[in-house]
Each structure stands twice: as C-alpha cells, then as structure tokens.
C-alpha cells in the first residue's frame, strides 16, 4: 500500500477579485519527494506556494496536508501547522538584522515554546553542519549573501519540518554561490527525508528534482 501523500491538491483554484491565478490544479507529493514547479515569471508559482504554506486559502478545490483537510482547521490550528510541520525558504533571506545568525535560527523553536537552551543547541548544530560555525554570533550585515541564505536554510530546517517550501531559493545569489546552496539544500532534505516543493524558473535547479511540474498561466502539466 502506498504511503499517504504529504500534499494532495484536487481541482484547486485561486482568485484575486476577478483574476484567476491558479486554474484547477491536481497533484500529489509523496513523503521525501523533491518536486519542482517550473514556469516563467507570473505563472502563479509563488501563489501556489502561499496556498500550500497556508498563508492564503484556496478559492475553490481541495487541499490536504499530512492527510488533513486544510479547509477545516481554525486559524490557530493553521498557525501551529505552519510552525511545527512546514519550513519556508525564500529568494530573500528575511533575517532579522539586529539578531545574530544563531538567534535568527532559534526563532521558530522559541515561537513553539522550546526552552532557550535547547533551541540554542539545535540552532548551533545545524549552523555548524552548514559550515557557519565560525559565524554564529555575526549579524546578517556582517555576513555574505551565501552565508545569509545558508542561515535561512538552517532556520527553515531547524524545527525538522515534514514539508519544506522553497521559492526561488538561489535566485538572489550569483551562479557559483547559488550552486553551493542548491547542493546543501538537496543533501539536507534527502538526509532528513524531508518533502520539498520548490518553485523556480532555473532549468539547472529544476533538473535536480525527482519530478517536475510545469505551471504556465495557472495551469499545471507534467514536465
């Protein structure tokens, strides 16, 4: 019997006023699978991630995450799912400038109520794993673009999410540093068994996925 999908989407639509951005999407993502949603700018890729990340509800259709119907939970339950089961990695790192890299990575754990000592230990461990051990107490402004994005990756994974959503995760980096971050991203999710849905228009990054879906003008096709 096949494993229950982490993500299941059926006839999903998303509209903003009269503009229909997502048009009847259907797909499943298995546990541990790396899925790339590829398409040009304006195709609806970021909107899809926002729906999957429970940041905006679908206008119509079915969204199941972890076997649970996401149309039913209250806002407080959705916030708990976002914090405990979903990690987010964006094109821009969105680190808090007044906090150290270590403190930035601790934030998701502190929000869920984990003791500070435990949160600090976990944050330090993953930052060291990503090669940032000597930079723990540096602030973002004292760090390179690659170091900031590796910190954002650490923050996304420190809580051991079952699902990681990545939106153009290397789009703001030069090609060489971007490829380094891509390798770290893939190795980390594979070693943890994390399910990854990433959106990109980068063909090289898309080729690294287990499966590619093509999104054009809000319509999804197998790639």
N, C-alpha and C positions, 0 to 999 in steps of 0.2 A: 504494500500500500504506500503511495507516495506521501511525502511529508506535507503537512499543511503549509500553504504559501504564507510568506511574511506579508506580502502585498497582494491584494486581489481587487481589481478595478473592473467594473461592469457598466457599460454604456454611460460613462462619466462625461458630464458636460460642465463647463464653467463659463458663465456670462458676467460681463460687467455692463450694466444697463442693457443696451441693445446689441453690444458687441459680444459675439460668441467666440471665445478664445480656444476652448477645448471642445471637441465635437464627437462625442460618443466613443470614448476610448475604452478598450478592453485589453487587459493583460494581467499576467500573474508573475510574481517574483518568488523563487524558491529560497529556502534558507541557505545562506552562504553564497548565493549567486551574485555576480557582478554584472549589472545591467547598465548599458549606456543608452541614453536617449539622445540621439544626434539630430541636429537640424540647424537651419540658418537662424540668424537673429530675428526675433519677432515671431517665431513659430509657435510659442506657447510653452517652451521648456521650463522657464522659471516659474510660470504659473502652475504647471504640473507639480513641481517640487513643493510649492507652497501648499497645494492641496494635500499631497502625500504627507507633508510635515505638520498638518493640522493647523496651519496658520490662516487658512481661509477655507470655508466649506465648499463642497461642490454645489453647483446649482441644481443638478439632477444626476441620478445614477447612484451606483453603489460603490462604497469604499470600505473594504475590510483590511484592517491591520492586525497581525498576530491572531487572526481568527475572530476578531471582534468587529462588529458593525460600528463604524465611526460616526454614523448618523445619530446614535442614541446617547452617548455619554454627555454628561453636563460639562460645562466649561472647566470646572475644577479637575474633573477626571481627564479631560484632554490635556490640560497643563501637566498633569502628573505623567501621562504617557509620553509627552514631548520631553520632559526632563529625564525620565528614567529609561526610556526604551528607544529614543531616536536621537541620533547625533547629526549635527549640521556643520557643513564646511562650505564656505562661500568663496567667491572670487577675491573679495577683500576680507582681510583677517578679522576686522572688528574687535581688536583687542582694546582693553581699557588703558588709556595712556598713562594714568597715574599709578597703575599697579605693575609689579614685576611680572615677568613671564610666568614664574611659578604661581603667583597669586591669580593670574588670569586663568590658568588651567584648573585651579582649585574651585573656581566659582560654581560650576554645575554641581559639584559634590556638596558644597556648602548650602546651596539652594535646596537640595533634597534633605538636608538636615544631618549630614555626616559630620562627626566630630572633626575639628580643625586639624588635629594631629594626624588622623587617618587620611584626611583629604590631602594634606601636605605630602605625606608619604607616597600616596598614589600618583600625585602630580609630578613629584620629583622623579619617580621611577620611569614614567612614560617619557618625560622630557629627556632624561638620560638615554633612554632607548633610541630616541630620535636624534641623538647627537648634540643635545643642548645642555648637557651637564654643566659646562663652564659658564653658561649664560643665565642660570636660574634667577638671579637677582637683578638682571638688567631689565630696564623698561623697554617697551616697544621701540621708542625713538632711538635707543642705543643699539638696535638690532637691525640686521639686513632684512630685505624683503623675503628672502628664503627662510630665514630664521623665524620671522613673524608668521609665515604660513605654516611652518612646521609646528609652531606653538598652537596655531589654530587647529591643526590636525590633532595634536595632543589633547586639546580641550574637547574636541568632538568625540574622542575615543576614551577619555579617562573614566567615564561612567559605564563602560562596557555596554554600549547600546546594541540592541539586536539589529537595528537598521540605521545605516548612515546615508544621508542625502548630501550630495556634493554638487554645487552649482558652479561650473567653470572653475574648478579649484586651482588651476595653474594659469588662468587667463591673464593675471596681473603680473606674471613673472617673466623674465627673459627665458629664452628657449632652454639653455643649459640648466639653470636652477629649476625651471619647471619640470624637466625630465627627472631630476633628482627627487622632487616632491612626489611626482607620479609613482616612481618606484617605491617610495616609502608608503604611500597610500595603499598601493596594491599589496605589498608584503604584509602590512599591518592588518588589513581586513582579512586576508587569506589566513594568516596565523591565528586570528581570533575567531574565524568562522562568521564574521560579520557580513550581513547582507548589504550590498552597496548599490544604490541607484545614483548615477551621476549623469548630469546633462552637460553637453559640450558641442561645439562646432569644430573641435580639433580632431582631425582624422587619426592622428597618431595615438592620441589618448583613447579614442573610440575603439581602436583596434585591440587594445589591451583587455577589453571587456569579454566576459563569457558569451554575451549575447547583445546585439544591438537592435534598437528600435528607432525607426526614423519618424520624426514628427515634423510635418510640413503643413502650415496653415491650419493647425489644430487637429489634424488627422494623423493617426498613428498607424504605421505599417511595419512589418517585419523587415529588418535590414540585413 
